[in-house]
Amino acid sequence: MKLQRFTRTLQNAMLTLGMALSSLAMAQTPAAPAASAIPPTWAQGRTPEQVALNLVPHPPGMTALPAEDIPTDKLKVPAGFKVELWATGMPNARSMVQTPKGTLFVGTRFPGNVYAVVEKDGKREVKTIAKGLHRPNGVAFKDGSLYVAELSRIIRYDNIEANLDNPPTPVVVFDALPKDEAHGWKFMKLSPDGNYLYFQIGTPANITVQPVTHAVIVRLNLKTNILETVANGVRNSVGMDFHPVTKELWFTNNGRDWVNDDLPNDTLNRITAKRMNFGYPFCHQGDLLDLEFGKGRSCDEFDKPVMKIGPHVAALGMRFYTGKQFPAEYTNNIFIAEHGSWNRSKKSGFDVVRVVLDAKGNPTKKEVFVSGWIQGDDFWGRPADVHVMKDGSMLVSDDVAGAIFRISHNK
Amino acid sequence: MLMRFSKAIQGVAFFFAAFTLQQAWAAPDAIAGKAKAQLCGACHGENGVSSIAGTPHLAAQPQLSIFYQLLQFRDKRRLGGGMEAIAAALTEQDMRDIAAHFAAQPAPAPHTGGDPQKIAQGQQIAQQQYCSSCHGAQLQGQKHVPRLSGQSSEYFVSQLRNLRSGARADMDGTMASAARSLTDEEIEAMAVYARSLP
């Protein structure tokens, strides 16, 4: 015991002496300039010319606009369709999932809240069922349980619908996920067979050679709790859905920032095989080698997107239209919420687009379906996700207005 | 002392509660904000230049940066200085107006007489750390990103230390990642540099 203490004292003394010596050595040589740190994620890969453009990310949506201040009448839809304000008071409302009973759960990225929208006695009510979570962007529902994807873990609220006013403590389902903040918030989707949760682990930067754990779409087996990679080279997908007929997974992917105003495109992609690789960081949009990381590579090494959606539009939530209310030609079309650009001199996106598929399921054209969030160069809201309701109408969440809109078709 | 302080906060909270009028959201109103900001001035200075060491200057801060910090205090995602209780008594319109008032005030005068060597060191570190990417070329702030130029160095040091330790959570992780590798000495030098800026 005594000896031990003595040894420890000796060690400490030696350590102190060592430190003194090393600081002495440091004092003798001029201090080397500290290595440059890493720029913030959004500023990586910017050229000096682009620095001069003074383009920076938009402030995140942190509040909800009061209902009377939301300019719903500015939203334009094709003839025969109607837009209405459906629910308000949900700061940063993003990903949506609806239960068979009709409760809509809504995740957020910034405030750490999860909301539930319920209809009771003909009145719609918004409840905040969780607060203080870390980027609870992803939501899924199975067998009475709400699954929430936080930044680095998946949690579960059992029997949630019977306890909306007093939600249970969540069960941690899986917590061995990376903790990187950049592109760490998740979009999550339950597989059609109910056995897997699909979500993305985005790249931890704008453009970098990522660890093998990142820039992937993965799935978590809910029976075995085993995580497996579904697709590689996916920079960051914040929207995915299963084709209602083929059950293939389709997803949107956000292209890198700062090539130029028109490149690269965000993309729509389709998974038709195991272990597909969509090219990041070497090849963007299927045919554009990265100026830096693409050297010595070819886009032929990688799988191609099925459609280029537009440069910097921030294609987020997507769903197949599986309802019956819209005209027949909308059946199995895709709707995509474009959150809107920031690193582009003229803003792009800020709308919901429709992608038309042919009989073989190949995209043939893209057209604007809902627009009007942007007026001139200013925007009052940003669409983040879409959701098809049982009655065939469609919801659009807006994480700046903190609201949800409903689009219906008048027969 | 502490008790008197909490009593003061209660008083402030009560004062603000009186302002909680039912009103529709309107554009931030600096004139209305001036009246609502009367009690802020007790610590932050009437014109947003504080004479209490460690209390931030609010003058010329971007409107959105003050508003967003008040939201964080209200939701207890940021703690400190009794601001949680004060923010909890404000409506979002109050917050917007108060923020607009301070945003419209003239910037604090740059501190003169700082150690030139420290200022130069701080400037070099700030460049290496890409501070200007978000905070602007003169660290003047933009949108929701706070102004650092002319800021109280005690406040600057305490906040960067809190961001480094995680005691203060930032909005999206950018500052936690930026502060992670900084030494106390580097933080101190940057603080001296920032307060020297106009």
Boltz contact constraints between the chains, C-beta under 6 A:
constraints:
  - contact:
      token1: [A, 34]
      token2: [B, 128]
      max_distance: 6.0
  - contact:
      token1: [A, 36]
      token2: [B, 128]
      max_distance: 6.0
  - contact:
      token1: [A, 37]
      token2: [B, 128]
      max_distance: 6.0
  - contact:
      token1: [A, 37]
      token2: [B, 129]
      max_distance: 6.0
  - contact:
      token1: [A, 39]
      token2: [B, 130]
      max_distance: 6.0
  - contact:
      token1: [A, 39]
      token2: [B, 133]
      max_distance: 6.0
  - contact:
      token1: [A, 40]
      token2: [B, 133]
      max_distance: 6.0
  - contact:
      token1: [A, 40]
      token2: [B, 134]
      max_distance: 6.0
  - contact:
      token1: [A, 40]
      token2: [B, 174]
      max_distance: 6.0
  - contact:
      token1: [A, 43]
      token2: [B, 133]
      max_distance: 6.0
  - contact:
      token1: [A, 59]
      token2: [B, 64]
      max_distance: 6.0
  - contact:
      token1: [A, 59]
      token2: [B, 143]
      max_distance: 6.0
  - contact:
      token1: [A, 59]
      token2: [B, 144]
      max_distance: 6.0
  - contact:
      token1: [A, 62]
      token2: [B, 68]
      max_distance: 6.0
  - contact:
      token1: [A, 62]
      token2: [B, 71]
      max_distance: 6.0
  - contact:
      token1: [A, 63]
      token2: [B, 92]
      max_distance: 6.0
  - contact:
      token1: [A, 66]
      token2: [B, 25]
      max_distance: 6.0
  - contact:
      token1: [A, 68]
      token2: [B, 24]
      max_distance: 6.0
  - contact:
      token1: [A, 69]
      token2: [B, 25]
      max_distance: 6.0
  - contact:
      token1: [A, 181]
      token2: [B, 173]
      max_distance: 6.0
